Amino acid sequence: MWFQEATSVQTEEVEGRRYRLLALPDFELSIGLPPLDLEERLIALGPAKEQHLREDTEFIGPDGLLVRVGTIWSSEKMRLEPQARFRA
């Protein structure tokens, strides 16, 4: 798994759950995996609704995956061509 090979994985608590969080700063993107016991429970329970946590910048998907995005992923920036999204 690519998380096991990453060198900058951190642990963070979000909504009362601890996540293994990998930041990809060049893409203004962070991906968090729930602890194994939560993964096992999610599989047993089946799909759940996604949760939006911080406006449009952070959410937990129905599979328990945490996704956090930066300003280059805003609705306004997504209307721009990919090369223009990184400009100030």
Residue frames as a rotation matrix with the C-alpha (Angstrom) as fourth column:
MET 1
0.580 0.814 0.000 0.00
0.814 -0.580 0.000 0.00
0.000 0.000 -1.000 0.00
TRP 2
0.105 -0.576 0.811 1.34
0.488 -0.681 -0.546 3.47
0.866 0.453 0.210 -0.87
PHE 3
0.771 0.210 0.601 0.67
-0.371 -0.619 0.692 4.73
0.518 -0.757 -0.399 2.67
GLN 4
0.890 -0.455 -0.018 3.19
0.320 0.596 0.737 2.25
-0.325 -0.661 0.676 4.04
GLU 5
0.149 -0.869 0.472 5.87
0.977 0.057 -0.203 3.63
0.150 0.491 0.858 1.72
ALA 6
0.551 0.121 0.826 5.18
0.194 -0.981 0.014 7.29
0.812 0.153 -0.564 2.53
THR 7
-0.389 -0.813 -0.433 7.64
0.717 0.027 -0.696 9.04
0.578 -0.581 0.573 4.79
SER 8
-0.924 0.014 0.382 5.41
-0.171 -0.909 -0.379 11.88
0.342 -0.416 0.843 6.01
VAL 9
-0.059 0.938 -0.342 2.38
0.318 0.342 0.884 10.08
0.946 -0.056 -0.319 7.47
GLN 10
-0.867 -0.131 0.480 0.97
-0.368 -0.481 -0.796 11.77
0.335 -0.867 0.369 10.58
THR 11
-0.481 0.752 -0.451 -1.78
0.818 0.570 0.079 10.82
0.317 -0.331 -0.889 12.98
GLU 12
-0.919 0.258 0.298 -4.60
-0.301 -0.948 -0.108 13.31
0.254 -0.188 0.949 13.55
GLU 13
-0.641 0.764 -0.073 -7.94
0.611 0.450 -0.651 13.20
-0.465 -0.462 -0.755 15.32
VAL 14
-0.878 0.472 -0.079 -10.95
-0.412 -0.661 0.627 14.29
0.243 0.583 0.775 13.26
GLU 15
0.057 0.998 -0.001 -14.53
-0.760 0.044 0.648 14.02
0.647 -0.036 0.761 14.51
GLY 16
0.435 0.098 0.895 -13.34
-0.849 0.376 0.371 11.91
-0.300 -0.921 0.247 17.44
ARG 17
0.942 -0.156 0.297 -11.52
0.230 0.945 -0.233 9.39
-0.244 0.288 0.926 15.23
ARG 18
0.140 -0.963 -0.232 -7.79
-0.332 -0.267 0.905 9.03
-0.933 -0.050 -0.356 14.73
TYR 19
0.987 0.153 0.051 -6.65
0.010 0.253 -0.967 9.01
-0.161 0.955 0.248 11.12
ARG 20
-0.067 -0.980 0.187 -3.34
0.605 0.109 0.788 8.24
-0.793 0.166 0.586 9.44
LEU 21
0.842 0.451 -0.294 -2.97
0.147 -0.718 -0.680 11.36
-0.518 0.530 -0.672 7.33
LEU 22
-0.170 -0.864 0.473 -0.69
0.860 0.104 0.500 11.79
-0.481 0.492 0.725 4.33
ALA 23
0.524 0.287 -0.802 -0.19
-0.003 -0.941 -0.338 15.36
-0.852 0.180 -0.493 3.09
LEU 24
-0.009 -0.461 0.887 0.64
0.982 0.165 0.095 16.05
-0.190 0.872 0.451 -0.55
PRO 25
0.035 0.060 -0.998 1.50
0.383 -0.923 -0.042 19.77
-0.923 -0.381 -0.055 -0.32
ASP 26
-0.903 -0.406 -0.144 2.29
0.022 -0.379 0.925 20.24
-0.430 0.832 0.351 -4.01
PHE 27
-0.694 0.710 0.117 -1.33
0.378 0.221 0.899 19.35
0.613 0.669 -0.422 -4.75
GLU 28
-0.688 0.418 0.592 -2.88
-0.695 -0.615 -0.373 21.01
0.208 -0.668 0.714 -1.67
LEU 29
0.357 0.763 -0.539 -4.33
-0.554 0.637 0.536 17.61
0.753 0.107 0.650 -0.82
SER 30
-0.667 -0.469 0.579 -4.31
-0.745 0.440 -0.502 15.40
-0.019 -0.766 -0.643 2.26
ILE 31
0.136 0.660 -0.739 -5.70
-0.472 0.699 0.537 11.89
0.871 0.275 0.406 2.46
GLY 32
-0.466 -0.247 0.849 -6.51
-0.884 0.144 -0.444 10.18
-0.012 -0.958 -0.286 5.73
LEU 33
-0.263 0.343 -0.902 -7.14
-0.137 0.912 0.387 6.52
0.955 0.225 -0.193 6.37
PRO 34
0.539 0.497 0.680 -9.13
-0.754 -0.076 0.653 5.46
0.376 -0.865 0.333 9.41
PRO 35
-0.393 -0.652 0.648 -7.61
-0.857 0.515 -0.002 3.03
-0.333 -0.557 -0.761 11.91
LEU 36
-0.866 -0.040 -0.498 -7.85
-0.305 0.832 0.464 -0.62
0.396 0.554 -0.733 10.94
ASP 37
-0.786 0.614 -0.078 -10.62
0.485 0.533 -0.693 -1.37
-0.384 -0.583 -0.716 13.43
LEU 38
-0.144 0.741 -0.656 -12.74
-0.328 -0.661 -0.675 1.41
-0.933 0.118 0.339 11.90
GLU 39
-0.530 -0.101 -0.842 -12.02
-0.848 0.082 0.523 0.07
0.017 0.992 -0.129 8.40
GLU 40
-0.967 0.145 -0.209 -13.21
0.140 0.989 0.040 -3.36
0.213 0.009 -0.977 9.48
ARG 41
-0.496 0.830 -0.255 -16.38
0.381 -0.056 -0.923 -1.92
-0.780 -0.555 -0.288 11.03
LEU 42
-0.221 0.399 -0.890 -17.15
-0.701 -0.699 -0.140 0.11
-0.678 0.593 0.434 7.91
ILE 43
-0.781 -0.090 -0.617 -16.86
-0.538 0.598 0.594 -2.99
0.316 0.796 -0.516 5.76
ALA 44
-0.873 0.456 -0.172 -19.18
0.485 0.778 -0.399 -4.88
-0.048 -0.432 -0.901 8.08
LEU 45
-0.325 0.775 -0.541 -21.72
0.224 -0.493 -0.841 -2.02
-0.919 -0.395 -0.013 8.21
GLY 46
0.080 0.304 0.949 -21.69
0.988 0.099 -0.115 -1.30
-0.129 0.948 -0.292 4.51
PRO 47
-0.494 -0.327 0.806 -21.83
0.595 -0.803 0.038 2.13
0.635 0.498 0.591 2.82
ALA 48
-0.004 0.449 -0.894 -22.65
0.857 -0.459 -0.234 5.24
-0.515 -0.767 -0.383 4.86
LYS 49
0.875 0.328 0.355 -23.37
0.462 -0.784 -0.415 8.84
0.142 0.528 -0.837 3.93
GLU 50
-0.201 -0.948 0.248 -20.43
0.768 -0.310 -0.561 11.15
0.608 0.078 0.790 3.34
GLN 51
0.576 0.306 -0.758 -19.84
0.759 -0.545 0.357 13.92
-0.304 -0.781 -0.546 5.86
HIS 52
0.218 -0.500 0.838 -18.76
0.412 -0.731 -0.544 17.44
0.884 0.464 0.047 4.98
LEU 53
0.210 -0.223 -0.952 -16.73
0.977 0.082 0.197 18.74
0.034 -0.971 0.235 7.90
ARG 54
-0.223 -0.365 -0.904 -15.20
0.398 -0.881 0.257 22.13
-0.890 -0.303 0.341 7.07
GLU 55
0.166 0.417 -0.894 -17.22
-0.628 -0.654 -0.422 23.87
-0.760 0.632 0.153 4.42
ASP 56
0.950 0.195 -0.245 -16.01
-0.312 0.515 -0.798 22.47
-0.030 0.835 0.550 1.09
THR 57
0.207 -0.968 -0.140 -12.43
-0.880 -0.122 -0.459 21.71
0.427 0.218 -0.877 2.12
GLU 58
-0.830 -0.508 0.231 -12.76
-0.556 0.713 -0.427 18.52
0.052 -0.483 -0.874 4.14
PHE 59
0.313 0.949 0.028 -15.02
-0.937 0.304 0.170 15.51
0.153 -0.080 0.985 4.09
ILE 60
-0.636 -0.356 0.685 -15.19
-0.483 0.876 0.007 11.88
-0.602 -0.326 -0.729 5.10
GLY 61
-0.473 0.421 -0.774 -16.44
-0.764 0.242 0.598 9.58
0.439 0.874 0.207 2.38
PRO 62
0.573 0.808 0.137 -18.84
-0.786 0.494 0.372 6.70
0.232 -0.321 0.918 2.90
ASP 63
0.603 -0.434 -0.669 -15.84
0.220 0.897 -0.384 4.36
0.767 0.085 0.636 3.01
GLY 64
0.826 -0.244 -0.508 -14.29
0.505 -0.079 0.859 6.28
-0.250 -0.966 0.058 5.92
LEU 65
-0.110 -0.899 0.423 -11.63
0.981 -0.166 -0.097 7.97
0.158 0.405 0.901 3.79
LEU 66
0.489 0.162 -0.857 -10.81
0.453 -0.887 0.091 11.53
-0.745 -0.433 -0.507 4.91
VAL 67
-0.031 -0.464 0.885 -10.04
0.962 -0.253 -0.099 14.03
0.270 0.849 0.454 2.14
ARG 68
0.454 0.052 -0.889 -8.81
0.443 -0.879 0.175 17.57
-0.773 -0.474 -0.422 2.82
VAL 69
0.188 -0.333 0.924 -8.18
0.959 -0.142 -0.247 20.01
0.213 0.932 0.292 -0.03
GLY 70
-0.497 -0.470 -0.729 -6.61
0.595 -0.797 0.108 23.46
-0.632 -0.380 0.675 -0.29
THR 71
0.007 0.526 -0.850 -7.60
-0.168 -0.838 -0.520 26.62
-0.986 0.146 0.083 -2.12
ILE 72
-0.760 -0.307 -0.573 -6.60
-0.589 -0.049 0.807 25.36
-0.276 0.950 -0.144 -5.57
TRP 73
-0.875 0.483 0.022 -9.60
0.469 0.835 0.288 22.98
0.121 0.262 -0.957 -5.33
SER 74
-0.534 0.713 -0.454 -12.17
0.000 -0.537 -0.843 25.75
-0.846 -0.450 0.287 -4.70
SER 75
0.308 0.761 0.571 -15.16
0.695 0.230 -0.682 26.02
-0.650 0.607 -0.458 -7.03
GLU 76
0.805 -0.036 -0.593 -13.79
-0.274 -0.908 -0.316 29.31
-0.527 0.417 -0.741 -8.34
LYS 77
-0.161 -0.971 -0.175 -10.36
-0.752 0.006 0.660 27.83
-0.640 0.237 -0.731 -9.15
MET 78
-0.374 0.036 0.927 -11.81
0.278 0.958 0.075 24.67
-0.885 0.286 -0.368 -10.70
ARG 79
0.755 0.656 0.020 -13.37
0.265 -0.277 -0.923 26.84
-0.600 0.702 -0.383 -13.43
LEU 80
0.449 -0.692 -0.566 -9.84
-0.786 -0.607 0.119 27.82
-0.425 0.391 -0.816 -14.52
GLU 81
0.644 -0.387 -0.660 -7.52
-0.323 0.644 -0.693 25.86
0.693 0.660 0.290 -16.75
PRO 82
0.826 -0.282 -0.487 -5.26
0.537 0.655 0.531 23.54
0.169 -0.701 0.693 -14.69
GLN 83
-0.166 -0.972 0.169 -2.13
0.854 -0.227 -0.467 25.66
0.492 0.067 0.868 -15.31
ALA 84
-0.249 0.138 0.959 -3.90
-0.096 -0.988 0.117 28.82
0.964 -0.063 0.259 -14.05
ARG 85
0.728 0.625 -0.283 -5.01
0.180 0.225 0.958 27.27
0.662 -0.748 0.051 -10.74
PHE 86
0.321 -0.693 -0.645 -1.56
0.946 0.267 0.184 27.59
0.045 -0.669 0.742 -9.22
ARG 87
-0.429 -0.474 0.769 -1.10
0.508 -0.831 -0.228 31.27
0.747 0.293 0.597 -10.04
ALA 88
-0.750 0.098 -0.654 -1.59
0.580 -0.377 -0.722 33.87
-0.318 -0.921 0.226 -7.33
